Amino acid sequence: EKILQLGPTFIKLGQLLSTRVDILPTEYIEKLVRLQDKVPGFSGDMAVKIIEEQLGKPIDQLYDSFNNTAIAAASLGQVHIAYKNGQKLAVKVQRQGLRELFDMDLKNIKVLAQLLDKFDPKSDGAQRDWSSIFDESSKLLYKEIDYKLEALNCIRFKENFAEYSWVKVPEVMLNMTTSNVITMEFVPGLKINDIQGIEAAGIDRQLLAKYSAESYLTQLCRHGFFHCDPHPGNVACDAVGGGRLIYYDFGMMDELKPEVKDGLVNLIFGVYENDTKEVCDSLEQIGVLKRGVDRLSIEKIVRFFLGEFNTAIKPGEKWVSQLPQEKQREIRRQRRQQLGADLFSVGSDVPFKFPPTFTFVFRAFTTLDGIGKGLDPKYDLTRLAQPFLRELVDLRDGSATISLIKLWARRLGWRPEDIANTVQAPRKVANLESIVTKMEQGDLKLRVRVLESEREFKRMAIVQGNIFSAVAASTFLNVGLVLSSMASSATGAGQLALAARASLVVAGLLGLQVPVGIVKLRRLDKKFAEFGNK
């Protein structure tokens, strides 16, 4: 009830949380599920009035019949049933005043984003631009309340999945659609999280979970045009063809730039092929890894986790999170011992960025993960994706044949760069000899990065800051006390008393910096200890 009172922006957040059966208790899920399509609606008379204003005709001239009672209501609008020329239609009508509500809610959230930009410690090595994430989110929210754009998105999505019999997208009537009203084919279905209904209909739950993963990977990797809001109110299913997915509500869609889509495909293949360099190059291509950073530590970390990943996806193996708690702690301790210096380096350098577009990619994956685990307790997107990659092999080079040739050329060392390295080997040996000679003569100096020194300098900076704050606080405290004593016995006591108070306030502020600095120092020491650098 409180979320409903907060309005559409917060209802969206509740819809996201309603799919997380692996995070929230059942009693919370049961309440939040109502936010998917059972939000209190507005009157049928108001809906008719909006339709008539938007389409410019009386309701009986627009449809053969129109049901004033809404069959579903969500954060932005509600859906009514209508008939025209014998066809059953769904008419979605937008709530009034949404733009004004968004303006007010987003103004407050923007302040929060600006505060996060200032106070996010970035201790995980990732630089998040919260203001850019906010801008991207608000842009999509405003697009979502343009039903004309939603109709075009629906048509494009339907064309993308025209050859997939297990994905159903409703037809849209563009001549009966405006910015606030959209008319489309009525396609009934079971909510994707209605487990009892799905079982009663005889639909294979594991197959639906597989379809949900494959459809989203297809959206991202093949089309680059993806649904940002696939919660159970927007994704349904039916028993046609043994089970198929039904997508609704195409207001919140986003598109990856071609180079980002290609980089994402290369990243996925790099992960499954255990290719460290390919993974790091792909991270640069999609904008997650900054260009020009020191990649030695990053590649070492990537190599380590790729090894864990490729071990875990083998049949019968488990992820670290699926192991007993004691075993998890032991594995994390071993990680810190092996990667301590590199993890510290990455945490200090902040080489990663978080592109705003990926906010919605991760949000959709989070939602789908919750849906998949509800359908199939053994649902694992990473394992489902592995066989699916065979269908995407043509995306890397435009042809599956070319990709296969390149794969074997790399394994056999017949790539152009391999041949070039062989031919140019004598020249490279001569260059290496020249460099060694210059080093011997003192004409060339090496710049070495000593992580141990960096840690000590960082600790020393905090200690020096604490000493400075303590000395300065003591100085201002003494000045304040002296001025206070002088003010009690001298002429012009008012000005001296004011100066004394100012000195004492400054002393207090500087004094507060000392315990803050001590806390920072203890955190840093704890971080050193975690990374095996006591």
Summary of the structure (lengths in Angstrom):
residues: 534
radius of gyration: 30.5
end to end distance: 50.7
largest distance: 99.8
contacts: 1552
relative contact order: 0.07
helix: 64%
strand: 10%
